[in-house]
């Protein structure tokens, strides 16, 4: 699911 991948991407950006 692309939405799940997007959530992971967002989480990585938020961690920085």
FENJOWO-V257842 format. One record per pair of residues at least 24 apart in sequence whose ideal C-beta (glycine too) atoms are under 8 Angstrom apart, sorted by the first residue. I is the first residue (numbers start at 1). GAP is how many residues later the second one is. Records with the same first field share a line. If there is no record, write none. Layout:
I: GAP + GAP
This chain:
none
